[in-house]
Amino acid sequence: MKQSYCYGRELRLLTPAHFQKVFDNPPVKAVTAELTMLATPNNLGVPRLGVTLSKKRAKRAVDRNRIKRKIRESFRLKQHKIPAFDIIVIGKNGVVDLSQEELQQRLDYLWRTLSKRCAQYLSASSDSTN
């Protein structure tokens, strides 16, 4: 079976309620100085992504759009390695100052860390139900 690398609507957090569910009590987190990822399990069988990057962190729209585009692209390529979680990526101070390569390195690190922690969370929660 061939894997699809699309980034369609079913892979996005679209409503404020979707975002709020993740923000309320995320069991899984991955953090660097410039980015934070929060994740909550979902029952959809696929991971979903939401990105928040405020004007306070990235003043120019061109910078916000570049960073969000890079985050979505890295998610699109890594989606098959991530368990079924709703994920929010939050930009923090200094994210605008990263070069393209540095941003890509941070994202690769965060996706690896998040995947590992999501798998640990799922195994721990399934162990507690048995």
Backbone torsions as a table, in degrees:
resi	resn	phi	psi	omega
1	MET	NA	129.9	-177.7
2	LYS	-83.1	134.2	178.9
3	GLN	-80.8	140.6	177.0
4	SER	-95.8	137.3	178.5
5	TYR	-110.7	32.8	177.8
6	CYS	-76.1	161.9	173.4
7	TYR	-129.1	72.9	-176.7
8	GLY	-88.2	-176.6	-177.8
9	ARG	-59.1	-33.1	-177.4
10	GLU	-68.4	-12.7	179.6
11	LEU	-102.5	11.1	-177.1
12	ARG	-117.2	145.8	168.0
13	LEU	-84.8	117.1	-170.5
14	LEU	-105.5	-33.2	-173.1
15	THR	-107.7	156.9	175.3
16	PRO	-57.3	-31.7	178.5
17	ALA	-64.3	-39.3	176.9
18	HIS	-60.9	-46.0	179.7
19	PHE	-63.9	-43.8	-176.0
20	GLN	-63.0	-36.5	179.0
21	LYS	-59.9	-38.7	179.2
22	VAL	-75.3	-42.8	-178.1
23	PHE	-65.0	-32.1	-172.7
24	ASP	-57.8	-51.8	-177.4
25	ASN	-156.2	74.0	-177.2
26	PRO	-72.9	121.8	179.9
27	PRO	-76.5	-18.6	-176.3
28	VAL	-125.8	131.7	179.2
29	LYS	-136.1	148.5	170.5
30	ALA	-138.3	133.3	-169.6
31	VAL	-135.9	138.4	163.7
32	THR	-126.1	179.9	-179.0
33	ALA	-64.4	-30.0	-174.2
34	GLU	-104.3	-21.5	-175.8
35	LEU	-137.1	148.1	173.5
36	THR	-129.3	137.8	174.2
37	MET	-117.2	130.2	175.8
38	LEU	-116.1	141.9	-177.6
39	ALA	-142.4	142.3	176.3
40	THR	-133.2	137.4	-179.5
41	PRO	-64.3	146.9	172.7
42	ASN	-125.5	168.7	-178.0
43	ASN	-105.2	22.4	-173.7
44	LEU	-92.0	-16.4	-179.2
45	GLY	87.0	-5.6	177.4
46	VAL	-135.2	149.5	174.9
47	PRO	-76.0	150.8	175.7
48	ARG	-126.2	149.5	-173.5
49	LEU	-123.6	139.2	169.0
50	GLY	-132.0	144.9	-178.1
51	VAL	-125.8	131.1	173.5
52	THR	-122.6	128.9	178.8
53	LEU	-147.0	105.1	-172.6
54	SER	-80.6	161.7	175.5
55	LYS	-63.1	-26.9	179.1
56	LYS	-64.9	-35.9	-178.3
57	ARG	-84.4	-35.8	-179.2
58	ALA	-135.7	100.7	-172.3
59	LYS	-63.1	-44.0	-174.2
60	ARG	-88.8	137.3	179.8
61	ALA	-59.4	-36.0	-179.0
62	VAL	-62.7	-36.0	177.6
63	ASP	-70.8	-44.9	178.4
64	ARG	-58.9	-45.4	-177.8
65	ASN	-66.4	-39.4	179.1
66	ARG	-62.5	-44.9	-177.8
67	ILE	-67.0	-45.3	-180.0
68	LYS	-63.9	-38.3	178.6
69	ARG	-63.2	-41.4	179.5
70	LYS	-65.5	-41.1	179.3
71	ILE	-63.8	-46.2	-179.4
72	ARG	-64.6	-39.0	179.2
73	GLU	-65.1	-42.6	179.7
74	SER	-66.8	-36.8	176.2
75	PHE	-63.3	-43.4	-179.2
76	ARG	-56.9	-40.3	-178.0
77	LEU	-78.9	-26.3	-176.4
78	LYS	-101.0	-2.9	-170.3
79	GLN	-56.4	-29.1	-176.9
80	HIS	-77.6	-13.0	178.7
81	LYS	-97.7	-1.5	-175.4
82	ILE	-107.0	131.8	177.0
83	PRO	-65.0	173.0	-177.3
84	ALA	-73.1	86.1	179.1
85	PHE	-130.1	150.0	168.4
86	ASP	-88.1	124.8	-172.4
87	ILE	-122.3	135.0	172.8
88	ILE	-118.6	130.8	175.4
89	VAL	-105.1	126.1	-178.2
90	ILE	-114.2	124.6	176.1
91	GLY	-81.7	138.3	179.9
92	LYS	-120.2	-179.4	179.1
93	ASN	-55.9	138.4	177.4
94	GLY	94.3	-10.7	-178.3
95	VAL	-65.9	-30.6	179.8
96	VAL	-69.5	-29.8	-176.2
97	ASP	-78.3	-10.4	179.9
98	LEU	-72.7	140.7	171.7
99	SER	-75.1	169.6	179.1
100	GLN	-57.0	-42.7	-177.7
101	GLU	-67.7	-42.0	179.3
102	GLU	-64.6	-41.6	178.1
103	LEU	-61.7	-43.0	179.2
104	GLN	-63.5	-40.5	178.4
105	GLN	-63.8	-42.7	178.2
106	ARG	-62.2	-43.6	-179.3
107	LEU	-65.4	-42.7	177.6
108	ASP	-59.0	-45.1	178.5
109	TYR	-60.9	-46.7	-178.0
110	LEU	-64.9	-40.8	179.4
111	TRP	-64.5	-41.6	177.8
112	ARG	-61.6	-48.5	-178.6
113	THR	-62.1	-46.4	-178.0
114	LEU	-63.9	-43.5	179.2
115	SER	-59.0	-44.4	-179.9
116	LYS	-62.7	-47.0	-178.0
117	ARG	-68.5	-34.6	176.7
118	CYS	-64.5	-44.4	179.0
119	ALA	-62.8	-41.4	177.6
120	GLN	-63.3	-41.3	179.8
121	TYR	-63.4	-43.6	-179.7
122	LEU	-64.9	-42.3	179.9
123	SER	-68.4	-37.3	179.1
124	ALA	-67.7	-40.6	-179.9
125	SER	-72.3	-31.8	176.7
126	SER	-74.5	-31.0	175.8
127	ASP	-66.0	-37.4	-178.1
128	SER	-73.8	-22.1	178.2
129	THR	-84.3	-19.2	-179.4
130	ASN	-85.1	NA	NA
